[in-house]
Amino acid sequence: MLLLDYNTGMIRNVFVTGSTGFIGQALCRALLSRGHRVRGLVRPGSERRLVPGVTPVLGDPLNGKTFAQAVRPGDIFVQLVGVSHPSPAKARQFQEVDGRSAAESLRVAQAAGVSHFVFLSVAMPAPIMRAYVEVRRAAEEQIRTSGLPATFVRPWYVVGPGRRWPLLVKPFYWLLEALPATRRSAQRLGLVTVDQMTAALVRAIEGPPAGIQILEVPAIRAAIPRPGGEEKVRAVLSAIDDFNRQDPHGKELPYSERLSAWAMKRLPEASELLRIAARGQHVGRWTIPRDRYPMDRTGYLRWREDLKRFHSSTVAGFMEEAGYAAAEIERVRSMMLKKNLQTDPEAQALEDALCLLFLETQFDELREKTPDDKMIDILQKTWRKMSDVGRRMALDLPLPPDQGALVAKALTRPSPNRDI
């Protein structure tokens, strides 16, 4: 994780509640790596969950008396305690845990004379999770009236290990952010990663405000600088691969890697945009299964069109996050949607790679359930999609004798297209 350099050389003394949670652990690692001294509040028996190097403070976050002696004047107090996996059904727990722990922490911090109170809040207003939002809003108000310099960090949902399902709805976020009527709400309620959250918290700790500072989703995202050059490509490819790793069938990641290899073999001088288009061609494909549509040709065509839009929109979102220009994003979208095949050599190279991958990995499986006449028709259609270079590469494939014979029949049998 690349952090903006807010460290001026000062070593901070930081007291962290919720230090064993997934955000707390990430924050403690980052703070220790930057030379700060960290104490972590932990319930007795949970010390093993602390990041090595954190000084354990045994206590109960719901009872300030159990940890007050460990909070010192001038400390930076970070309040991360909250109910895990919040949902509307946990409204009472929000009051009993989130609300009470925030009140206890604030009381201890005031009495100790801390220099800065950092509070993990939530994006607000929000259309759902009203009880959760209200508890955090009330805590913010108590902190404001305390007079302590404070930072309110307001994410909506933090994506991290075991918390990646929201990635499936990212394309809808990008659509809402593109529409003027919903842009501000979509940005305020957008997703952030645990790395972005960690960077934002470090930024707050190393650059404390004189009064009240609020970090909403755009500021949280901006805490990690956007990559440049080859880093941008790697950021997008990694995002695609991370998404595909969630495939319960385990198919899409190896498919995308193999398609990327064919694209590079077909066009060794491929631009970064072609590399992205190839890697993202089937991203998240399992999320739109065929059986959601009528099992006829009309249903099949609708499914294919919806998949194309989903794949291209998902990749467009990853590219936007990495800092690509609108024209570059549109070029990748065009390649993925198979536009301009006659005028764009890279779009044709991607189409060739798709056809070569089909012949290499899907031919045999399809042939087992498809009559020869139908297979010949499929092969002829595949051949028509390919360039002369792609066709020469196809003829060099080491196909089994029976498959090679079927290809030979397809190439010699009369076809509506004279290229075959």
Secondary structure, 3 states (H helix, E strand, C coil): CCCCCCCCCCCCEEEEECCCCHHHHHHHHHHHHCCCEEEEEECCCCHHHCCCCCEEEECECCEHHHCHHHCCCCCEEEECCCCCCCCHHHHHHHHHHHHHHHHHHHHHHHHHCCCEEEEECCCCCCCCCHHHHHHHHHHHHHHHHHCCCEEEEECCEEECCCCCHHHHHHHHHHHHHHCCCCHHHHHHCCEEEHHHHHHHHHHHHHCCCCCEEEEEHHHHHHCCCCCCCHHHHHHHHHHHHHHHCCCCCCCHHHHHHHHHHHHHHHCCCCCHHHHHHHHCCCCCHHHCCHHHCCCCHHHHHHHHHHHHHHHHHHHHHHHHHHCCCHHHHHHHHHHHCCCCCCCCHHHHHHHHHHHHHHHHHHHHHHHHCCCHHHHHHHHHHHHHHCCHHHHHHHHCCCCCHHHHHHHHHHHHCCCCCCCC
